[in-house]
Amino acid sequence: MSKIKRVAAAPRKRMASYRQRMRAAGLRPVQIWVPDTRSPEFAEICRRQSRAVAASDPAGDELMRFVASVYEWPEP
C-alpha cells in the first residue's frame, strides 16, 4: 500500500480558507488597537489617574460605608 504524501497549503491559501469559513459562519474580521499594558508609561498613567480619582471622590468613603452596611457578608 503506497502512502499518499500531503502537501501543506501555502500560508496565504490557509488564511484565505480560514477567513472564508469564518465569514460563512457569519463573522467578520475586526482589528483593534489597545494600550500596551507592559509599558512603563502605561503604569504611570494608571497611577496618576488612580490618584486623581481617589483625590476627587469625597463621597468614596461614605459610599463604602453604605455598601458595607447593606451587604450581607458571608460567614467565614
MDAnalysis code that builds the backbone (N, CA, C; Angstrom):
import MDAnalysis as mda
import numpy as np

u = mda.Universe.empty(228, n_residues=76, atom_resindex=np.repeat(np.arange(76), 3), trajectory=True)
u.add_TopologyAttr("name", ["N", "CA", "C"] * 76)
u.add_TopologyAttr("resid", np.arange(1, 77))
u.add_TopologyAttr("resname", ["MET", "SER", "LYS", "ILE", "LYS", "ARG", "VAL", "ALA", "ALA", "ALA", "PRO", "ARG", "LYS", "ARG", "MET", "ALA", "SER", "TYR", "ARG", "GLN", "ARG", "MET", "ARG", "ALA", "ALA", "GLY", "LEU", "ARG", "PRO", "VAL", "GLN", "ILE", "TRP", "VAL", "PRO", "ASP", "THR", "ARG", "SER", "PRO", "GLU", "PHE", "ALA", "GLU", "ILE", "CYS", "ARG", "ARG", "GLN", "SER", "ARG", "ALA", "VAL", "ALA", "ALA", "SER", "ASP", "PRO", "ALA", "GLY", "ASP", "GLU", "LEU", "MET", "ARG", "PHE", "VAL", "ALA", "SER", "VAL", "TYR", "GLU", "TRP", "PRO", "GLU", "PRO"])
u.atoms.positions = np.array([
    [0.837, -1.178, 0.000],
    [0.000, 0.000, 0.000],
    [0.883, 1.244, 0.000],
    [0.663, 2.109, -0.916],
    [1.501, 3.300, -1.003],
    [0.920, 4.430, -0.154],
    [1.828, 5.190, 0.392],
    [1.409, 6.332, 1.200],
    [1.203, 7.532, 0.294],
    [0.148, 8.273, 0.588],
    [-0.101, 9.490, -0.162],
    [0.506, 10.637, 0.633],
    [1.381, 11.363, -0.018],
    [2.037, 12.478, 0.653],
    [1.172, 13.718, 0.493],
    [0.825, 14.327, 1.608],
    [0.018, 15.537, 1.595],
    [0.918, 16.753, 1.650],
    [0.705, 17.644, 0.747],
    [1.482, 18.871, 0.713],
    [0.683, 19.940, 1.441],
    [1.311, 20.585, 2.401],
    [0.635, 21.636, 3.156],
    [0.333, 22.818, 2.249],
    [-0.827, 23.398, 2.458],
    [-1.213, 24.573, 1.675],
    [-0.337, 25.747, 2.084],
    [-0.134, 26.628, 1.142],
    [0.650, 27.831, 1.422],
    [-0.074, 28.661, 2.479],
    [0.674, 29.365, 3.318],
    [0.038, 30.157, 4.383],
    [-1.047, 31.103, 3.871],
    [-0.817, 31.713, 2.723],
    [-1.814, 32.640, 2.171],
    [-3.122, 31.915, 1.861],
    [-3.015, 30.705, 1.307],
    [-4.223, 29.923, 0.982],
    [-4.920, 29.443, 2.252],
    [-4.129, 29.024, 3.245],
    [-4.734, 28.586, 4.517],
    [-5.507, 29.725, 5.158],
    [-4.914, 30.928, 5.157],
    [-5.584, 32.084, 5.767],
    [-6.843, 32.444, 4.988],
    [-6.772, 32.394, 3.665],
    [-7.945, 32.700, 2.847],
    [-9.065, 31.713, 3.136],
    [-8.704, 30.447, 3.253],
    [-9.695, 29.415, 3.560],
    [-10.299, 29.642, 4.944],
    [-9.454, 29.968, 5.902],
    [-9.922, 30.239, 7.268],
    [-10.897, 31.426, 7.280],
    [-10.519, 32.499, 6.596],
    [-11.386, 33.681, 6.550],
    [-12.708, 33.367, 5.861],
    [-12.653, 32.562, 4.834],
    [-13.876, 32.183, 4.132],
    [-14.807, 31.394, 5.064],
    [-14.235, 30.475, 5.839],
    [-15.046, 29.697, 6.789],
    [-15.637, 30.596, 7.870],
    [-14.855, 31.540, 8.357],
    [-15.348, 32.452, 9.385],
    [-16.476, 33.331, 8.844],
    [-16.319, 33.839, 7.631],
    [-17.376, 34.659, 7.021],
    [-18.627, 33.831, 6.785],
    [-18.454, 32.573, 6.380],
    [-19.599, 31.686, 6.176],
    [-20.340, 31.438, 7.482],
    [-19.612, 31.532, 8.591],
    [-20.226, 31.347, 9.910],
    [-20.863, 32.638, 10.420],
    [-20.844, 33.690, 9.572],
    [-21.472, 34.946, 9.964],
    [-20.570, 35.894, 10.729],
    [-19.272, 35.650, 10.680],
    [-18.323, 36.501, 11.405],
    [-17.573, 37.388, 10.426],
    [-16.995, 38.452, 10.941],
    [-16.165, 39.322, 10.109],
    [-14.924, 39.704, 10.893],
    [-13.817, 39.962, 10.205],
    [-12.577, 40.319, 10.908],
    [-12.642, 41.755, 11.422],
    [-12.074, 41.952, 12.593],
    [-12.006, 43.271, 13.208],
    [-10.615, 43.439, 13.792],
    [-10.010, 44.582, 13.584],
    [-8.703, 44.870, 14.169],
    [-8.871, 46.029, 15.134],
    [-8.349, 45.867, 16.337],
    [-8.424, 46.945, 17.317],
    [-7.036, 47.220, 17.880],
    [-6.844, 48.444, 18.300],
    [-5.590, 48.845, 18.937],
    [-5.886, 49.104, 20.400],
    [-5.075, 48.546, 21.267],
    [-5.269, 48.701, 22.709],
    [-3.977, 49.225, 23.334],
    [-4.076, 49.837, 24.511],
    [-2.855, 50.314, 25.170],
    [-1.907, 49.154, 25.484],
    [-0.618, 49.433, 25.424],
    [0.393, 48.437, 25.770],
    [0.549, 48.443, 27.282],
    [-0.075, 47.486, 27.938],
    [-0.063, 47.441, 29.403],
    [1.305, 47.098, 29.973],
    [2.253, 46.714, 29.121],
    [3.597, 46.376, 29.597],
    [4.523, 47.577, 29.653],
    [4.098, 48.695, 29.088],
    [4.995, 49.849, 29.036],
    [5.014, 50.616, 30.358],
    [6.154, 51.161, 30.733],
    [6.244, 51.957, 31.966],
    [5.336, 53.189, 31.918],
    [5.155, 53.748, 30.721],
    [4.284, 54.916, 30.585],
    [2.846, 54.570, 30.961],
    [2.398, 53.378, 30.562],
    [1.041, 52.960, 30.882],
    [0.857, 52.853, 32.395],
    [1.820, 52.255, 33.072],
    [1.734, 52.108, 34.528],
    [1.680, 53.477, 35.204],
    [2.474, 54.418, 34.718],
    [2.470, 55.755, 35.310],
    [1.141, 56.467, 35.071],
    [0.583, 56.318, 33.901],
    [-0.724, 56.919, 33.612],
    [-1.786, 56.332, 34.532],
    [-1.747, 55.026, 34.752],
    [-2.708, 54.377, 35.656],
    [-2.574, 54.915, 37.076],
    [-1.333, 55.041, 37.547],
    [-1.116, 55.567, 38.892],
    [-1.643, 56.992, 39.006],
    [-1.334, 57.806, 38.002],
    [-1.764, 59.202, 38.023],
    [-3.290, 59.307, 38.020],
    [-3.949, 58.517, 37.188],
    [-5.406, 58.553, 37.126],
    [-6.032, 58.016, 38.413],
    [-5.435, 56.985, 38.991],
    [-5.955, 56.432, 40.247],
    [-5.858, 57.459, 41.373],
    [-4.731, 58.158, 41.435],
    [-4.586, 59.205, 42.458],
    [-5.595, 60.323, 42.245],
    [-5.834, 60.695, 40.987],
    [-6.797, 61.760, 40.685],
    [-8.205, 61.348, 41.101],
    [-8.582, 60.114, 40.838],
    [-9.913, 59.640, 41.223],
    [-10.032, 59.599, 42.740],
    [-9.018, 59.082, 43.409],
    [-9.055, 58.994, 44.869],
    [-9.146, 60.381, 45.488],
    [-8.451, 61.350, 44.926],
    [-8.456, 62.704, 45.486],
    [-9.751, 63.444, 45.181],
    [-10.414, 63.107, 44.094],
    [-11.603, 63.858, 43.695],
    [-12.904, 63.185, 44.075],
    [-12.860, 62.120, 44.844],
    [-14.080, 61.404, 45.215],
    [-14.323, 61.505, 46.715],
    [-14.818, 62.656, 47.175],
    [-15.033, 62.812, 48.608],
    [-16.131, 61.890, 49.148],
    [-17.025, 61.426, 48.290],
    [-18.098, 60.544, 48.754],
    [-17.663, 59.084, 48.766],
    [-16.439, 58.807, 48.359],
    [-15.981, 57.421, 48.279],
    [-16.050, 56.694, 49.605],
    [-15.586, 57.315, 50.675],
    [-15.640, 56.667, 51.988],
    [-17.083, 56.449, 52.427],
    [-17.920, 57.441, 52.191],
    [-19.331, 57.314, 52.568],
    [-19.998, 56.193, 51.778],
    [-19.667, 56.100, 50.500],
    [-20.229, 55.044, 49.666],
    [-19.793, 53.672, 50.159],
    [-18.520, 53.529, 50.516],
    [-18.045, 52.235, 51.013],
    [-18.697, 51.868, 52.342],
    [-18.925, 52.849, 53.208],
    [-19.639, 52.575, 54.461],
    [-21.059, 52.101, 54.167],
    [-21.726, 52.725, 53.205],
    [-23.079, 52.318, 52.826],
    [-23.078, 50.879, 52.307],
    [-22.161, 50.554, 51.399],
    [-22.083, 49.203, 50.849],
    [-21.849, 48.196, 51.964],
    [-20.940, 48.519, 52.882],
    [-20.646, 47.608, 53.993],
    [-21.868, 47.420, 54.882],
    [-22.689, 48.453, 55.015],
    [-23.853, 48.342, 55.903],
    [-24.994, 47.557, 55.274],
    [-25.116, 47.550, 53.939],
    [-26.250, 46.869, 53.312],
    [-25.902, 45.489, 52.750],
    [-24.638, 45.206, 52.579],
    [-24.238, 43.931, 52.017],
    [-24.213, 42.873, 53.109],
    [-24.777, 41.704, 52.801],
    [-24.751, 40.607, 53.770],
    [-23.476, 39.804, 53.541],
    [-22.502, 40.031, 54.394],
    [-21.221, 39.367, 54.249],
    [-21.359, 37.897, 54.627],
    [-20.753, 36.991, 53.886],
    [-20.827, 35.561, 54.226],
    [-20.055, 35.270, 55.500],
    [-20.543, 34.302, 56.217],
    [-19.853, 33.887, 57.446],
    [-18.590, 33.131, 57.059],
    [-17.486, 33.376, 57.783],
    [-16.235, 32.649, 57.458],
    [-16.315, 31.186, 57.811],
])
